[in-house]
Amino acid sequence: MLDRASGDALTGIKVSEETGAGGRNRIHSRLAGIGRAFVAMPLNSSRDMNPAETISITAADGHRFDAGLFRAASAAAPVLIFLSALGTPSRVYRGFAAAMAAQGIHVCTPDWRGLASSSVRASRRHDHGYRALVEIDAPALIEMLTERLPGSPVWIGGHSLGGQLSTLMAARQPDRVHGLLPIASGSVALSCYPPRLQRGIRMLGLVSRISGAMVGHFPGQRIGFGGREARGVMKDWVHVAHTGRYEPVGTAFNYERALAELAMPVLVLNFKGDTWAPEAAASYLLGKLPQCQREQWTWGDADTGGQHLDHFSWTKHPQLLAPRIAAWLQAH
């Protein structure tokens, strides 16, 4: 998923297999434009939005990570697990979580494997992909939450890649998940994007392959796309881009079949000003869920009182989203 600034920076880049020093320098020089043009994810101040609790989770493979838990007034309220965008620390969503809690929804904001509180970092020695996030970390998180909030229906949502992975987590554990809430999210399948952005996605795939071989991880923080990402995460991301299918490396689980059989309420919210996650990408993702009770909102400025929202800026204005989203979750 690419925004206009990043897409413009990538337009016209020639994708090649130049792996010599000169080729690497040319690739890095052109990709640096993404970082300069990229609209940085706003980091909300934590001064007034600290979670009521920080819970620590240990996954089955020993991975340790923290999650913020924002409690609603009612102990029996639904709980929303909200997953971050690629390379984004969970603290970015504190404002949204606090706003949702004020509207009667518990919210849990976990850190990604490899980011922030996580006990591991992507490197040549440590690699992971979607399978670890969905099949190892998610069960431990859901188990911890159901112990702390017994009886609360569990929703899973997320921003961008987090929204995609929320569907995989529900497909993997359908009996433990009540519904889905992807925001500013959608498939990264190439067919969802115009040609110039398709070229950009291909270029990112090439860079992830080269950087993985050279330094053992994808240095997204240096080019403005994601953060320090594991080779496996980027390999799974590129596979979806080229095939449109969720087939994480190393899994024995058929996610495509499970998604097609999933039956639960799903609300997808996108923004007309968001070229990073366009309506076509959201529709493509929803198309994998034919048995679900699906609702798709695509908001423009008229839906937000004139406030322009895009892939990132919605996190700065959670008060515009929380009342309507919370009401929908509570009604379903």
Beta strands, then each sheet from edge to edge (+ up, - down):
strand 1: 53-58
strand 2: 64-70
strand 3: 79-83
strand 4: 106-110
strand 5: 154-159
strand 6: 179-183
strand 7: 218-219
strand 8: 228-229
strand 9: 265-271
strand 10: 293-299
sheet 1: 1+ 2- 4+ 3+ 5+ 6+
sheet 2: 7+ 8-
sheet 3: 9+ 10+
end
